[in-house]
Amino acid sequence: MAKRDYYEVLGVAKNGSEDDIKKAYRKLAMKYHPDRNPGDKAAEDKFKEVNEAYAVLSDAQKRETYDRLGHAGLDPSQAGGFARGNADFADVFGDIFGDIFGGRGQRGGRSNVYRGADLRYSMEISLEQAARGFGTEIRVPSWEKCEACTGTGAKPGTKPESCTTCGGSGNVRAQQGFFSIQQTCPTCHGTGRMIPHPCAACEGVGRVKRTKTLEVKIPAGIDDGMRIRSTGNGEPGVNGGPAGDLYVEIHVREHPVFQRDGDDLHVAVPVRMTVATLGGRLKVPTLDGSVEIDLPEGTQPGRKLRLKGKGIKGVRSQEIGDLYAHIEIETPVRLTDRQRELLVELDRSLADNERHSPKEKSWTERVKDFFK
């Protein structure tokens, strides 16, 4: 039976890139792998066909020959690398399945240098501190290089040895079904070395735990949930890798007077009924102290007065936010007899003229219309 076109087998265009071919192969190889299809002869044949196509199209020289001459231009002893030998096949799959099963396989070993982990520190601050910014010191746990063994993990006078299982590469090949997979060495866990005589000070880790003090500058205008990055103050790297970063996460405590909304502040201001009715001067608190504003005559409940520039200048803002004073009109309680008489008299006088309560009149008319 005539062989199918290799590009058709992998489902890629003839001008497809190496990455396109690799992605298509990975998908099909995982789909038709014998371990996933036990006893399925059709899947096994498909798996062999996919491998044969990839063995040719992933090799630049073979692909160029195939593009010019087709199947006839290939050496029969090499075109079916999967069926006729495992040497080339293992190299092909070491790269593909290394991506899937942890770490990219590389001939001749791999790098065992790793970046250190990032750390997080939660800091609670007040609204005033968030608005103005400040500097402070924090104490954080840290791993530092062991001075006794200078970070090698080996007892002074000795040194680490190459891992006998992987030969110092940090990985081994495991045969699974029809192909081999490169895996992390189970003996040295990928470090490529062994420590026969561990350092007593760090127990062979090469690092010791300490507590260090750092200076942190909290910028003015920072908001709840924002983070500050302190570069290089996370955990140290492995085998000379760079240190991670420290992230200071800010939490702003709830304020007893103000509520923040972005760069704006909101404050509830209780006002006596008489002041709201007659108008007058009203004291409004701000982060910089109280200010006086004019309260218009006949102020209604829920009115919001804007104080421009009395909010917060955010860390990414060009202008200062505003302060909004929400008027809460208080109804008198625990009246004296005389006060009650005066209010009754006032109420009667107000009821004689509809213009004193325009909303009441319109509301009454809407209710009447509703029940018609």
C-alpha positions as CSV (number, residue, x, y, z in Angstrom):
1,M,0.0,0.0,0.0
2,A,1.3,3.4,-1.0
3,K,2.5,5.6,1.9
4,R,0.6,8.7,2.7
5,D,2.2,12.1,2.3
6,Y,4.0,13.0,5.6
7,Y,2.6,16.5,5.7
8,E,-0.9,15.0,5.4
9,V,-0.1,12.4,8.2
10,L,0.8,15.2,10.6
11,G,-1.9,17.6,9.4
12,V,0.5,20.5,8.6
13,A,1.0,22.6,5.6
14,K,4.1,22.0,3.4
15,N,5.4,25.5,4.4
16,G,4.8,24.8,8.1
17,S,7.5,25.8,10.6
18,E,9.5,23.5,12.8
19,D,7.3,24.6,15.7
20,D,4.1,23.7,13.7
21,I,5.5,20.2,13.0
22,K,6.5,19.7,16.6
23,K,3.1,20.8,18.0
24,A,1.2,18.6,15.5
25,Y,3.4,15.6,16.3
26,R,3.0,16.0,20.1
27,K,-0.8,16.0,19.8
28,L,-1.0,12.9,17.6
29,A,1.7,11.0,19.4
30,M,-0.2,11.5,22.7
31,K,-3.4,10.5,21.0
32,Y,-2.2,7.3,19.4
33,H,0.4,6.2,22.0
34,P,0.1,2.4,22.6
35,D,0.0,2.9,26.4
36,R,-3.2,4.9,25.9
37,N,-4.6,2.4,23.4
38,P,-3.7,-1.1,24.7
39,G,-4.5,-3.8,22.2
40,D,-5.6,-1.4,19.5
41,K,-3.7,-2.4,16.4
42,A,-5.1,0.5,14.3
43,A,-3.8,3.0,16.9
44,E,-0.4,1.3,17.0
45,D,-0.1,1.5,13.2
46,K,-1.2,5.1,13.3
47,F,1.4,5.8,16.0
48,K,4.2,4.3,13.8
49,E,3.1,6.3,10.8
50,V,3.1,9.6,12.8
51,N,6.6,8.8,14.2
52,E,7.9,8.0,10.8
53,A,6.6,11.3,9.4
54,Y,8.0,13.3,12.2
55,A,11.4,11.6,12.0
56,V,11.7,12.9,8.4
57,L,10.0,16.3,8.7
58,S,11.8,17.3,11.9
59,D,15.2,16.7,10.2
60,A,16.1,19.7,8.0
61,Q,18.2,17.6,5.5
62,K,15.7,14.8,5.2
63,R,12.8,17.2,4.9
64,E,14.6,19.1,2.0
65,T,15.2,15.7,0.3
66,Y,11.6,14.7,0.8
67,D,10.2,18.0,-0.5
68,R,12.2,17.5,-3.8
69,L,11.9,13.8,-4.4
70,G,9.1,12.5,-2.1
71,H,9.3,9.0,-0.5
72,A,11.5,7.7,-3.3
73,G,14.3,10.1,-2.3
74,L,14.6,8.8,1.2
75,D,17.0,6.0,2.3
76,P,14.7,3.1,3.3
77,S,17.0,2.3,6.2
78,Q,16.4,5.7,7.7
79,A,12.9,6.8,6.7
80,G,11.3,4.5,9.2
81,G,13.5,5.2,12.1
82,F,10.9,4.1,14.7
83,A,10.5,0.7,13.2
84,R,14.2,0.0,12.5
85,G,16.0,1.4,15.6
86,N,15.8,3.5,18.7
87,A,18.9,5.6,18.5
88,D,17.5,8.5,16.5
89,F,14.1,7.9,17.9
90,A,15.2,8.4,21.5
91,D,16.8,11.8,20.6
92,V,13.6,12.9,18.9
93,F,11.4,12.1,21.8
94,G,13.8,13.4,24.4
95,D,13.0,16.8,23.1
96,I,9.3,16.5,22.6
97,F,8.3,14.6,25.7
98,G,10.8,16.5,27.9
99,D,8.4,19.5,27.5
100,I,5.5,17.4,28.7
101,F,7.1,15.4,31.5
102,G,9.2,18.0,33.3
103,G,12.2,19.8,31.8
104,R,13.5,20.1,28.3
105,G,15.8,17.2,27.5
106,Q,19.2,18.2,26.2
107,R,22.0,16.1,25.0
108,G,24.9,16.1,27.3
109,G,23.0,17.2,30.4
110,R,21.0,20.1,31.4
111,S,21.3,23.3,33.5
112,N,20.5,22.9,37.2
113,V,20.5,26.6,38.0
114,Y,17.2,27.8,39.4
115,R,15.8,31.1,40.4
116,G,14.9,31.5,44.1
117,A,11.2,31.5,45.1
118,D,9.4,34.8,45.7
119,L,8.3,35.8,49.2
120,R,5.2,37.7,50.3
121,Y,4.9,40.0,53.3
122,S,1.5,41.4,54.4
123,M,1.6,44.9,55.9
124,E,-1.4,46.7,57.5
125,I,-1.4,50.5,57.4
126,S,-3.8,53.4,58.2
127,L,-5.5,55.5,55.6
128,E,-3.4,58.5,56.7
129,Q,-0.2,56.5,56.1
130,A,-1.5,55.4,52.7
131,A,-2.3,58.9,51.7
132,R,1.0,60.5,52.8
133,G,3.4,57.6,52.4
134,F,6.2,56.7,54.8
135,G,9.3,54.7,55.3
136,T,9.6,51.7,57.7
137,E,11.6,48.6,58.5
138,I,10.3,45.0,58.3
139,R,11.8,41.8,59.5
140,V,11.4,38.8,57.1
141,P,12.7,35.2,57.2
142,S,15.5,34.6,54.8
143,W,17.8,31.8,53.6
144,E,21.4,32.8,53.5
145,K,24.5,30.9,52.2
146,C,26.0,28.7,54.9
147,E,29.3,30.2,56.0
148,A,30.7,26.9,57.3
149,C,30.6,25.2,53.9
150,T,30.5,28.3,51.7
151,G,27.2,27.1,50.3
152,T,28.4,23.7,48.9
153,G,26.5,21.7,51.5
154,A,29.5,19.5,52.1
155,K,31.4,19.1,55.4
156,P,34.4,21.5,55.5
157,G,37.4,19.7,54.0
158,T,35.2,17.7,51.6
159,K,33.3,18.5,48.5
160,P,30.2,17.3,46.6
161,E,30.7,14.4,44.2
162,S,29.1,13.7,40.8
163,C,26.0,11.6,41.0
164,T,26.7,8.0,40.1
165,T,23.2,7.4,38.8
166,C,23.0,10.1,36.2
167,G,26.8,10.9,35.8
168,G,26.3,14.5,36.9
169,S,23.7,15.4,34.2
170,G,20.8,15.6,36.6
171,N,18.5,13.4,34.4
172,V,18.2,9.8,33.3
173,R,16.4,8.1,30.5
174,A,13.6,5.7,31.2
175,Q,12.3,3.2,28.6
176,Q,8.5,3.3,28.4
177,G,6.9,1.2,25.7
178,F,8.3,2.1,22.3
179,F,10.3,5.1,23.3
180,S,12.5,6.5,26.0
181,I,11.7,9.5,28.2
182,Q,14.2,11.8,29.9
183,Q,13.4,12.2,33.6
184,T,14.8,13.9,36.6
185,C,17.4,11.7,38.4
186,P,15.7,10.1,41.4
187,T,19.0,9.9,43.3
188,C,20.2,13.5,43.1
189,H,16.8,15.1,42.3
190,G,18.2,16.9,39.3
191,T,21.2,18.5,41.0
192,G,23.7,16.2,39.3
193,R,25.7,15.8,42.5
194,M,25.8,13.9,45.8
195,I,27.1,14.9,49.2
196,P,28.6,11.9,51.0
197,H,29.6,14.0,54.1
198,P,26.9,16.8,54.7
199,C,27.8,20.0,56.5
200,A,26.6,19.8,60.1
201,A,25.7,23.5,60.2
202,C,23.2,23.4,57.3
203,E,22.6,19.6,57.1
204,G,23.8,19.5,53.5
205,V,21.4,22.1,52.2
206,G,24.1,24.8,51.7
207,R,21.8,27.5,53.2
208,V,20.7,28.5,56.7
209,K,17.6,30.3,57.8
210,R,18.0,33.8,59.2
211,T,15.9,36.8,59.8
212,K,16.9,40.0,58.1
213,T,15.7,43.6,58.4
214,L,14.8,45.5,55.3
215,E,13.9,49.2,54.7
216,V,10.7,49.7,52.8
217,K,9.4,52.9,51.4
218,I,5.6,53.1,51.1
219,P,4.7,55.6,48.3
220,A,2.1,58.2,48.9
221,G,-1.3,57.3,47.5
222,I,-0.9,53.6,47.7
223,D,-4.3,51.7,47.9
224,D,-5.5,48.6,49.5
225,G,-4.3,45.4,47.8
226,M,-1.4,47.0,46.0
227,R,2.0,45.3,46.2
228,I,5.6,46.7,46.5
229,R,8.4,44.6,45.0
230,S,11.7,44.4,46.7
231,T,14.0,43.0,44.0
232,G,16.3,40.2,45.0
233,N,15.1,39.9,48.6
234,G,13.2,36.6,48.1
235,E,14.8,33.2,48.6
236,P,18.3,32.7,47.1
237,G,18.6,30.8,43.9
238,V,19.9,27.2,43.6
239,N,23.4,26.5,42.2
240,G,24.1,30.1,41.6
241,G,20.7,31.1,40.3
242,P,19.3,34.6,40.9
243,A,17.4,35.3,44.1
244,G,13.6,35.7,44.0
245,D,11.8,38.9,44.9
246,L,9.9,40.0,48.0
247,Y,6.4,41.4,47.6
248,V,5.0,43.6,50.3
249,E,1.2,43.4,50.1
250,I,-0.6,46.4,51.5
251,H,-3.8,46.2,53.5
252,V,-5.4,49.6,54.5
253,R,-7.4,49.4,57.8
254,E,-11.0,50.6,57.8
255,H,-11.2,54.3,58.8
256,P,-13.7,55.4,61.4
257,V,-14.6,58.6,59.5
258,F,-13.6,58.3,55.8
259,Q,-14.3,55.8,53.0
260,R,-11.9,55.7,50.1
261,D,-13.0,55.2,46.5
262,G,-10.0,55.3,44.2
263,D,-8.6,58.8,44.7
264,D,-11.8,60.2,46.2
265,L,-12.8,60.3,49.8
266,H,-16.4,60.1,51.2
267,V,-17.5,61.3,54.6
268,A,-21.0,61.3,56.3
269,V,-21.8,64.7,58.0
270,P,-24.8,64.7,60.4
271,V,-26.7,68.0,60.3
272,R,-29.5,69.3,62.5
273,M,-32.9,69.7,60.9
274,T,-32.9,73.4,61.7
275,V,-29.4,74.0,60.1
276,A,-30.4,72.1,57.0
277,T,-33.6,74.2,56.8
278,L,-32.0,77.6,57.5
279,G,-28.6,77.0,56.0
280,G,-25.3,78.2,57.5
281,R,-21.7,77.3,58.0
282,L,-20.8,73.6,58.3
283,K,-17.6,72.1,59.5
284,V,-16.4,69.1,57.3
285,P,-13.4,66.9,58.4
286,T,-10.6,66.2,55.9
287,L,-7.3,64.4,56.2
288,D,-5.6,67.7,56.8
289,G,-8.1,69.0,59.4
290,S,-11.6,70.5,59.4
291,V,-12.7,73.1,56.8
292,E,-15.9,75.3,56.8
293,I,-18.3,75.3,53.9
294,D,-21.6,77.0,53.2
295,L,-24.6,74.8,53.6
296,P,-27.4,76.1,51.3
297,E,-30.8,76.9,52.8
298,G,-33.3,74.1,52.4
299,T,-30.7,71.3,52.1
300,Q,-32.5,68.0,51.6
301,P,-31.4,64.6,53.0
302,G,-28.8,62.7,50.9
303,R,-27.4,65.8,49.3
304,K,-23.7,65.4,48.4
305,L,-21.3,68.4,48.5
306,R,-18.0,68.2,46.7
307,L,-14.7,69.6,48.1
308,K,-12.3,69.7,45.2
309,G,-8.8,68.6,45.8
310,K,-9.4,67.3,49.3
311,G,-9.1,63.6,48.4
312,I,-5.9,61.6,47.8
313,K,-3.3,61.8,45.0
314,G,-2.9,58.2,43.9
315,V,0.5,56.6,43.1
316,R,-0.4,56.7,39.3
317,S,-2.5,59.9,39.3
318,Q,-1.7,63.3,38.0
319,E,-4.2,65.2,40.2
320,I,-5.6,65.0,43.7
321,G,-9.0,63.4,44.2
322,D,-12.0,65.1,45.8
323,L,-13.8,64.8,49.1
324,Y,-17.6,64.2,49.1
325,A,-19.6,65.2,52.1
326,H,-22.8,63.3,52.4
327,I,-25.4,65.2,54.3
328,E,-27.4,63.2,56.9
329,I,-30.2,65.3,58.4
330,E,-31.0,64.3,62.0
331,T,-34.5,64.3,63.3
332,P,-34.7,65.7,66.9
333,V,-35.2,63.2,69.7
334,R,-36.3,63.4,73.4
335,L,-38.1,66.7,73.0
336,T,-39.3,68.9,75.9
337,D,-42.9,69.9,76.1
338,R,-42.0,73.4,74.9
339,Q,-40.0,72.1,71.9
340,R,-42.9,69.8,71.0
341,E,-45.3,72.7,71.1
342,L,-43.1,74.8,68.8
343,L,-42.7,72.0,66.3
344,V,-46.5,71.4,66.2
345,E,-47.0,75.1,65.6
346,L,-44.3,75.1,62.9
347,D,-45.8,72.1,61.2
348,R,-49.3,73.7,61.1
349,S,-47.8,76.8,59.5
350,L,-45.9,74.7,56.9
351,A,-49.0,72.7,56.1
352,D,-50.8,75.9,55.1
353,N,-48.5,76.5,52.1
354,E,-47.7,73.7,49.6
355,R,-44.5,75.5,48.5
356,H,-42.7,74.5,51.6
357,S,-43.0,70.8,50.7
358,P,-42.9,70.5,46.9
359,K,-41.9,66.8,46.9
360,E,-44.8,65.9,49.2
361,K,-47.4,67.4,46.9
362,S,-46.0,65.7,43.8
363,W,-45.7,62.4,45.6
364,T,-49.3,62.6,46.8
365,E,-50.5,63.2,43.3
366,R,-48.6,60.3,41.9
367,V,-50.1,58.0,44.6
368,K,-53.6,59.2,43.7
369,D,-53.0,58.5,40.0
370,F,-51.7,55.1,40.8
371,F,-54.9,54.0,42.6
372,K,-57.3,55.5,40.1
